[in-house]
Amino acid sequence: MKTSKATSWKTRLHDVIFEADTFLGKFFDISLLILILFSVAAVMIESVELYSIKYKNALTLFEWTITAIFSLEYLLRIISVKKPLKYIFSFYGLIDLISLLPTYLGLFMFSESISSIKTIRTIRLLRVFRILKLIRYVKAANTLKQALIASRQRIIVFLLAVLAVATIMGTIIYIIEDSKDGFTSIPRSIYWAIVTLTTVGYGDIAPQTVLGQFFASIIMILGYAIIAVPTGMVSVELALSEKMNTQSCPSCSAEGHENNAKHCKHCGAELNPPV
């Protein structure tokens, strides 16, 4: 009976921490997102010498408060999974650990020399790694990834077509313009065509003849139309994509399961064990 209660408690804890299908799960994710953003903002403010001196005590207190919260979160994640070592040595597990270490390491480095102070600052800047944890909670990133994968063939064909157009345009401008104006070869002219087509316009090479400038104007206008094509492709896939599944395996913490999946596709564990 005790084992059953312990399993039930861990299962509920896992659902809150690793998933976003419930109210508590969403609340946990959003709260953690806000803390991560505030933490990164504090790192940035601390790097400004004026604010670092003026608000030193407040920043120190805030840092230790955030560190305590993230330490508790890290321990709860380890407790809630069935294979703690697998989580600890996973990508996100290591990121969680790296985001905590700098603050604790600062306790053991009290040398007043300038070099040591700089070393401490360098170590403390590792807290910026917390921003990587945003990937886990911004669930829309997974939807965007799936949309890009689904439209990859059309994007590749589109890029090949753009490359062909740039090659033709580069060859034409090479014929029109004089080599003394920078169009010394077809590859260099293709480079100009790509820069112009993408509306970057470095200006290191520019057509000097009226015909060349007219041709360049057409390429510039065409560039705006070309930029919109891949955006439309991805937008269509995003519109057609299904609601994303946020189910996380209670055993190996893997995500990305199908909406109707009952078992983990990585380790075979039951995704929704009876509580």
SULDA-V587585 format. One record per residue. N is the residue number from 1. PHI is phi in radians with two decimals (none if undefined). D_FIRST is the distance of its C-alpha to the first C-alpha in Angstrom with 1 decimal. Layout:
# SULDA-V587585
{{N | PHI | D_FIRST} {N | PHI | D_FIRST}}
This chain:
# SULDA-V587585
{{1 | none | 0.0} {2 | -1.10 | 3.8} {3 | -1.10 | 5.4} {4 | -1.13 | 5.0} {5 | -1.17 | 6.3} {6 | -1.13 | 8.6} {7 | -1.11 | 9.8} {8 | -1.09 | 10.5} {9 | -1.13 | 12.4} {10 | -1.18 | 14.3} {11 | -1.12 | 15.2} {12 | -1.12 | 16.7} {13 | -1.11 | 18.4} {14 | -1.12 | 19.8} {15 | -1.07 | 21.2} {16 | -1.25 | 23.0} {17 | -1.37 | 24.4} {18 | -1.75 | 25.4} {19 | -2.16 | 26.3} {20 | -2.32 | 28.7} {21 | -1.54 | 28.0} {22 | -1.94 | 26.4} {23 | -1.08 | 28.1} {24 | -1.14 | 26.1} {25 | -1.12 | 26.6} {26 | -1.16 | 30.3} {27 | -1.10 | 30.5} {28 | -1.10 | 29.0} {29 | -1.11 | 31.4} {30 | -1.15 | 34.4} {31 | -1.08 | 33.7} {32 | -1.18 | 33.4} {33 | -1.03 | 36.6} {34 | -1.10 | 38.5} {35 | -1.12 | 37.4} {36 | -1.10 | 38.5} {37 | -1.11 | 41.8} {38 | -1.13 | 42.4} {39 | -1.12 | 41.6} {40 | -1.14 | 44.1} {41 | -1.09 | 46.7} {42 | -1.13 | 46.4} {43 | -1.07 | 47.2} {44 | -1.14 | 50.2} {45 | -1.13 | 51.4} {46 | -1.16 | 51.0} {47 | -1.31 | 53.3} {48 | -1.52 | 56.1} {49 | -1.00 | 57.8} {50 | -1.03 | 59.0} {51 | -1.27 | 55.5} {52 | -1.09 | 53.9} {53 | -1.36 | 56.2} {54 | -1.19 | 56.2} {55 | -2.01 | 52.5} {56 | -0.99 | 51.3} {57 | -1.12 | 49.1} {58 | -1.13 | 47.6} {59 | -1.17 | 46.9} {60 | -1.14 | 45.4} {61 | -1.09 | 43.0} {62 | -1.10 | 42.1} {63 | -1.06 | 41.5} {64 | -1.24 | 39.1} {65 | -1.14 | 37.2} {66 | -1.09 | 36.8} {67 | -1.09 | 35.9} {68 | -1.11 | 33.1} {69 | -1.13 | 31.7} {70 | -1.22 | 31.9} {71 | -1.15 | 30.4} {72 | -1.10 | 27.3} {73 | -1.07 | 27.2} {74 | -1.07 | 27.6} {75 | -1.15 | 24.7} {76 | -1.14 | 22.4} {77 | -1.12 | 23.6} {78 | -1.12 | 22.8} {79 | -1.18 | 19.2} {80 | -1.38 | 18.6} {81 | -1.64 | 19.9} {82 | -1.36 | 18.4} {83 | -2.15 | 21.7} {84 | -1.01 | 23.0} {85 | -1.09 | 26.2} {86 | -1.15 | 27.2} {87 | -1.26 | 27.1} {88 | -1.01 | 28.9} {89 | -1.69 | 31.7} {90 | -1.38 | 32.0} {91 | -1.02 | 35.0} {92 | -1.23 | 33.3} {93 | -1.11 | 31.2} {94 | -1.19 | 34.5} {95 | -1.11 | 36.1} {96 | -1.04 | 33.5} {97 | -1.19 | 34.1} {98 | -1.09 | 37.9} {99 | -1.24 | 37.8} {100 | -1.70 | 36.3} {101 | -1.00 | 38.3} {102 | -0.94 | 41.8} {103 | -1.13 | 41.0} {104 | -1.23 | 39.4} {105 | -1.12 | 42.2} {106 | -1.09 | 44.7} {107 | -1.20 | 43.6} {108 | -1.74 | 45.0} {109 | -2.18 | 48.3} {110 | -1.99 | 50.7} {111 | -1.10 | 54.0} {112 | -1.62 | 56.7} {113 | -1.17 | 58.8} {114 | -1.06 | 59.4} {115 | -1.09 | 58.0} {116 | -1.18 | 54.7} {117 | -1.07 | 54.4} {118 | -1.12 | 55.0} {119 | -1.12 | 52.3} {120 | -1.09 | 49.8} {121 | -1.07 | 50.8} {122 | -1.11 | 50.5} {123 | -1.13 | 47.0} {124 | -1.16 | 45.9} {125 | -1.19 | 47.3} {126 | -1.13 | 44.5} {127 | -1.10 | 42.3} {128 | -1.08 | 44.1} {129 | -1.04 | 41.6} {130 | -1.05 | 39.2} {131 | -1.07 | 41.3} {132 | -1.15 | 39.9} {133 | -1.22 | 36.5} {134 | -1.05 | 38.2} {135 | -1.04 | 38.2} {136 | -1.17 | 34.5} {137 | -1.72 | 34.5} {138 | -1.45 | 37.8} {139 | -1.12 | 36.5} {140 | -1.12 | 40.0} {141 | -1.07 | 41.0} {142 | -1.19 | 39.1} {143 | -1.11 | 41.0} {144 | -1.10 | 44.2} {145 | -1.07 | 43.5} {146 | -1.12 | 42.9} {147 | -1.15 | 46.1} {148 | -1.15 | 48.1} {149 | -1.14 | 46.9} {150 | -1.15 | 47.7} {151 | -1.81 | 51.2} {152 | -1.11 | 52.0} {153 | -1.14 | 54.5} {154 | -1.17 | 56.5} {155 | -1.17 | 56.5} {156 | -1.10 | 57.7} {157 | -1.07 | 60.5} {158 | -1.09 | 61.4} {159 | -1.12 | 61.6} {160 | -1.13 | 63.9} {161 | -1.15 | 66.1} {162 | -1.11 | 66.3} {163 | -1.10 | 67.3} {164 | -1.14 | 69.9} {165 | -1.11 | 71.3} {166 | -1.10 | 71.4} {167 | -1.14 | 73.3} {168 | -1.13 | 75.8} {169 | -1.13 | 76.3} {170 | -1.10 | 76.7} {171 | -1.15 | 79.3} {172 | -1.13 | 81.2} {173 | -1.19 | 81.3} {174 | -1.14 | 82.4} {175 | -1.27 | 85.4} {176 | -1.26 | 86.2} {177 | -1.57 | 85.9} {178 | -1.52 | 87.9} {179 | -1.13 | 86.4} {180 | -1.19 | 87.7} {181 | -1.58 | 85.3} {182 | 1.92 | 82.3} {183 | -1.53 | 81.9} {184 | -1.45 | 82.9} {185 | -2.72 | 80.9} {186 | -1.15 | 78.7} {187 | -1.00 | 75.4} {188 | -1.17 | 76.3} {189 | -1.22 | 77.3} {190 | -1.15 | 74.0} {191 | -1.01 | 72.3} {192 | -1.08 | 74.3} {193 | -1.11 | 73.3} {194 | -1.16 | 69.6} {195 | -1.08 | 69.9} {196 | -1.28 | 71.9} {197 | -1.11 | 69.7} {198 | -1.51 | 66.6} {199 | 1.03 | 68.6} {200 | -1.33 | 68.0} {201 | 1.06 | 71.7} {202 | -1.12 | 72.2} {203 | 1.52 | 76.0} {204 | -1.26 | 76.9} {205 | -2.27 | 78.6} {206 | -2.57 | 80.3} {207 | -1.17 | 82.7} {208 | -1.91 | 86.2} {209 | -1.45 | 88.0} {210 | -1.10 | 88.0} {211 | -1.12 | 86.7} {212 | -1.14 | 83.9} {213 | -1.19 | 82.8} {214 | -1.12 | 82.8} {215 | -1.13 | 80.7} {216 | -1.12 | 78.3} {217 | -1.08 | 78.0} {218 | -1.10 | 76.9} {219 | -1.12 | 74.3} {220 | -1.08 | 72.9} {221 | -1.14 | 72.6} {222 | -1.11 | 71.0} {223 | -1.06 | 68.5} {224 | -1.11 | 67.0} {225 | -1.21 | 66.5} {226 | -1.18 | 64.9} {227 | -1.05 | 62.3} {228 | -1.33 | 61.0} {229 | -1.12 | 60.4} {230 | -1.09 | 57.2} {231 | -1.08 | 55.8} {232 | -1.13 | 56.3} {233 | -1.06 | 54.6} {234 | -1.19 | 51.4} {235 | -1.08 | 51.5} {236 | -1.09 | 51.6} {237 | -1.14 | 48.6} {238 | -1.14 | 46.7} {239 | -1.19 | 47.7} {240 | -1.53 | 46.5} {241 | -1.19 | 43.2} {242 | -1.40 | 40.1} {243 | -1.08 | 37.5} {244 | -1.27 | 35.7} {245 | -1.52 | 32.1} {246 | -1.80 | 30.1} {247 | -1.10 | 27.0} {248 | -2.01 | 25.8} {249 | -1.17 | 23.7} {250 | -1.22 | 20.3} {251 | -1.65 | 21.0} {252 | -1.96 | 24.7} {253 | 1.17 | 25.6} {254 | -1.25 | 28.5} {255 | -2.13 | 30.1} {256 | 1.47 | 32.9} {257 | -1.48 | 31.1} {258 | -1.20 | 32.7} {259 | -1.08 | 31.9} {260 | -1.78 | 30.5} {261 | -1.19 | 28.7} {262 | -1.90 | 25.3} {263 | -2.27 | 25.0} {264 | -1.15 | 26.3} {265 | -1.36 | 29.9} {266 | -1.77 | 29.6} {267 | -2.02 | 26.5} {268 | 1.50 | 25.3} {269 | -1.21 | 21.8} {270 | -1.21 | 20.5} {271 | -1.31 | 21.9} {272 | -2.19 | 19.7} {273 | -1.14 | 16.3} {274 | -1.09 | 14.3} {275 | -1.56 | 12.4}}
